[in-house]
Amino acid sequence: MKKHNFSAGPCILPQEVLQQASEAVLNFNNDDLSLIEISHRSKPFVAVMEKARNLVLELLNLENKGYQVLFLQGGASMQFLMTAYNLLDKKAAYLNTGTWASNAIKEAKMFGEVVEVASSKDQNFNYIPKNYSIPSDADYFHSTSNNTIFGTQLKEFPEFEGVNVCDMSSDIFSRMLDFSKFDLIYAGAQKNMGPAGATLVVIKEDILGKVEREIPSILNYQTHIGKESMFNTPPVFAVYVSMLTLEWLKNLGGIPFIEKVNEKKAALLYAEIDRNPLFKGIVAKEDRSTMNATFALVDENMTSVFDGLWKSAGINGLNGHRSVGGYRASMYNALPLYSVQVLVDVMQELERNV
Ligand SMILES: *Cc1c(COP(=O)(O)O)cnc(C)c1O
């Protein structure tokens, strides 16, 4: 039987998507060829790319609003530098809410002045800073919607009149936002959309062309927009599986549907963390992520007993990131509510055993 997969990324994908993907690897489109051995410029694959791009706009409610959808390579980490390369003329503003945000800041500093508008580093990123101001002359404001490692999530985004850039790697397609408030959204596929290897970029074309520097072709968003994500060979398998996952989501009822399921899963687990005297949450309650819940044992001496219990219950990927410790339950879109119930049962079993 399939394990209850709480892995932070790469992570769980819908079982029916994995089934379809494995069939396509052997025989795609009934053409007696594999998906991964046909030309990316062949009709069947161009149709996959088009469908994937359209599904992104449809699910995010961004159709006919001037957005372009790109599937690039290099992961979200490549976007840390690509965003700055393409958009940072003089000064950019960044909100520092975790390891990934810090990495983005580090890259941006190579291209211009970076103003860190606020940081929660003083408390190992266990909360989201509020009430800061963003310099109005910043070329853009960069935030990270969900902090995968620490388990915090922005529930509200600051109003910034200029260009808004957001790393949504670990919560895109998980909750409804007014996505039209963002000018550039990026996300590594491997958290909530597909396998590693593709990075989604949703970008408003009119923010480009405002920096003086020359940009190498492959790092220039305009190149990829002009070639409809086919400047060079795209990661065909990752794009295909992402397309299948987006289709799965659409058939379920889209983001409004999955958001309700995600809220249920998170409420179930956080209620147990708060109720069970053996456990404690790690981050500020109001900033808790619905995707990645971080928690710890009150008494660390119980670690080996608890680890034995959840492993024998068929749970995978529950260990916290090394910079936080404790546990992290990642509850991405494809994780069933039932898996969270299994985890809660194990936490209650530990309580009965003491
Ligand atoms: C995982 C993650 C990244 C890094 O993604 P890669 O695709 O591995 O480069 C960046 N930002 C966030 C929020 C993440 O969760």
The ligand as an SDF file (V2000), in Angstrom:
LIG
                    3D

 15 15  0  0  0  0  0  0  0  0999 V2000
   11.8020   24.5280   -2.3370 C   0  0  0  0  0  0  0  0  0  0  0  0
   11.7300   25.9880   -2.4010 C   0  0  0  0  0  0  0  0  0  0  0  0
   12.6470   26.7380   -3.1690 C   0  0  0  0  0  0  0  0  0  0  0  0
   13.7830   26.1200   -3.9270 C   0  0  0  0  0  0  0  0  0  0  0  0
   13.3060   25.4260   -5.0070 O   0  0  0  0  0  0  0  0  0  0  0  0
   14.2710   24.7240   -6.0540 P   0  0  0  0  0  0  0  0  0  0  0  0
   13.3290   24.4110   -7.1750 O   0  0  0  0  0  0  0  0  0  0  0  0
   14.8300   23.5120   -5.3880 O   0  0  0  0  0  0  0  0  0  0  0  0
   15.3270   25.6780   -6.4480 O   0  0  0  0  0  0  0  0  0  0  0  0
   12.4760   28.1080   -3.2050 C   0  0  0  0  0  0  0  0  0  0  0  0
   11.4920   28.7120   -2.5260 N   0  0  0  0  0  0  0  0  0  0  0  0
   10.6110   28.0270   -1.7670 C   0  0  0  0  0  0  0  0  0  0  0  0
    9.5310   28.7600   -1.0520 C   0  0  0  0  0  0  0  0  0  0  0  0
   10.7050   26.6410   -1.6940 C   0  0  0  0  0  0  0  0  0  0  0  0
    9.8350   25.9480   -0.9520 O   0  0  0  0  0  0  0  0  0  0  0  0
  1  2  1  0
  2  3  1  0
  2 14  2  0
  3  4  1  0
  3 10  2  0
  4  5  1  0
  5  6  1  0
  6  7  2  0
  6  8  1  0
  6  9  1  0
 10 11  1  0
 11 12  2  0
 12 13  1  0
 12 14  1  0
 14 15  1  0
M  END
$$$$
